């Protein structure tokens, strides 16, 4: 049996089509898992970034509440003292510790500074320093907290302007 040109062309066409289908299936089998893995890692990185941003947002909120209540208490509103020593302080410390866990490297000195300033504020309360002294200390704590937040955001490649 001899092959004429028409049969050869038909056979080559079928063979080419079969090879194309086989190549497509092989590509799907080999490439699809890699594509899924890349998508998974991209989603994971996005979620981690969101989580780390939430840690900073939570810290900013709790530090603002804490320093606001500090102002009220040190300004003579003793009915807020239990909130200042309790819930507000606990939330502030909790978020400060979360910042340390999520962004630890390089922030330890700033966090120690915030703790030291906070101790000074408590001494102002206990020893009833003059009003101006504790206002200055409170401003120092606010500035330190904002600095901690800025450094944390920069560590993940963000700034306040990008939020």
C-alpha positions, -999 to +999 in steps of 0.1 A: +000+000+000+015+033-010+009+066+005-002+092-018+002+129-010-034+133+001-031+105+027+003+119+039-012+153+044-042+140+063-020+118+085+004+147+093-026+169+101-041+144+125-007+138+141-002+176+145-036+180+161-030+151+185+004+165+195-012+200+200-039+185+222-014+164+241+008+195+246-022+215+259-032+188+284+005+185+295+007+222+299-025+223+320-012+195+342+022+211+347+013+248+348-020+249+366-006+239+400+021+265+397-005+291+388-026+281+417+004+282+440+013+318+428-023+329+434-023+313+468+010+331+478-003+364+464-035+360+484-016+350+515+007+381+512-023+403+507-040+389+538-008+392+558-004+429+547-040+436+557-035+419+591-004+439+598-022+471+588-050+462+612-024+458+640-012+493+634-047+507+631-057+490+664-026+504+681-033+539+669-069+537+682-060+522+716-031+547+721-054+576+712-081+564+737-054+558+763-038+592+760-072+609+759-083+592+791-049+600+806-056+637+799-090+635+816-077+616+847-046+638+852-068+669+847-089+658+877-116+636+863-111+609+888-143+590+878-124+579+847-095+565+867-108+529+867-110+530+829-075+545+827-060+519+850-081+491+836-096+487+802-078+515+784-044+505+798-050+468+790-060+475+754-030+499+749-006+473+764-021+445+743-018+465+711+017+476+720+026+439+725+010+430+691+031+457+674+062+441+691+052+407+678+044+417+643+071+443+638+097+435+665+130+441+648+141+477+653+111+488+673+123+475+707+139+508+716+108+528+707+086+504+726+109+507+757+107+544+754+069+543+753+068+521+784+092+545+802+071+575+793+040+557+805+057+550+838+065+587+841+028+595+834+017+572+862+042+588+886+027+622+876-007+608+886+006+593+919+027+622+929+004+650+915+030+669+895+021+703+882-002+703+852+024+714+826+048+685+835+023+658+828+010+675+796+046+675+782+050+638+792+016+629+776+027+647+744+059+627+744+039+595+747+016+605+718+046+613+696+064+581+705+032+561+697+029+578+664+065+572+656+061+535+664+032+533+640+051+551+612+081+528+616+058+497+615+040+509+584+073+516+567+085+481+575+057+468+553+063+494+526+034+517+535+031+552+548+002+572+562-005+587+528-011+553+513-038+543+538 
